Amino acid sequence: MLRSLVYRSRQCCFRTLHYIVQNDTDKVVPTNDVFIRTADTAPVLTCLTYKECEEQLRNVAPVQLLTGSFVINAVKDDKKMRKVRGVTTLPSKIKEVSVLAICDPDQHPEAYTNGAALCLTTQEISKITPELVEQYESVVCTTRALKSLTPIGRILRQKMPHARKGTVSVNIGSAVRSSMQVVEWEMIDSPNHPDYYNVVVPLIKSDYPAATIEDHVTVLFDDIMRHRPAKYSPDKFIERLVLGCSDVTVHLDIRPQIGKLQTTDVTVSKKRHTREETRDIREESLKKEDALQEEREKIGNYLEERWRKLAENTTT
């Protein structure tokens, strides 16, 4: 009995996704968190729109940070999926982060204004110790000060500023703000299904309006899709999104994002040309290439003449 159950589950995991429709609504929700994915055994879930999600989270007091869990429809045996990870900058600040900023003295007021807890100059790098780094959740710096941090890379470790994380910028204020908006994510094992993955990140606050919730979901959704292996279908890679905290759990309807990725088969009828028509088409394309070449030469001559005049003016 157990062998047949395991064999049946493996067959279901590689089949097309099963969907179920609630009796009291027309919302279709995918089912990915059951051992055997069939329409009979699938749970009935309620997927809310962004506006309904805002209304339900409005009752959560005090304001809490909600974690978003994207259910990924990818087989766990795929080694490439273990390497899928990224860093996403959300549109607005989702958490309070203690930031250590390293920049020039004239940029310290700007860093403090944007929320930095402590500012140091490049001459004060010797004060940075492992105990000091542990007191701060993020370390940011300017591009000018980045070279000075290379000798203490072993002290900073994972908190070493990096442009990919948004913690290195010419403007120290933007680096401080980015450190409060950036989230790092990676594929982790799904707790509900042993053969699938989840992406779990802090996503929104319970007091966010519907437009902000949609912006955060869309940005992270698009970033995950950009890191998707090419062999997975874009409209079936992310099945659904679950928002949750200690007080509430919400299944969010992400069909608007998935609908934009659905592909349709288009058949193109090729026209057959006669030899004369083919010859005319080739001659016309050659004429276009000749015309483009003449335009390039004219532009080149014009620029050379202009540079020659500028050189003469500067010498005189």
PyMOL commands that set and color helices and strands:
alter all, ss='L'
color gray80, all
select helices_A, chain A and resi 2-13+50-57+79-83+105-113+122-127+130-134+147-159+163-165+172-181+210-226+255-259+275-315
alter helices_A, ss='H'
color red, helices_A
select strands_A, chain A and resi 19-21+28-30+47-48+65-72+85-89+99-102+118-120+138-142+168-169+182-186+188-189+197-205+238-244+249-252
alter strands_A, ss='S'
color yellow, strands_A
deselect
rebuild
show_as cartoon
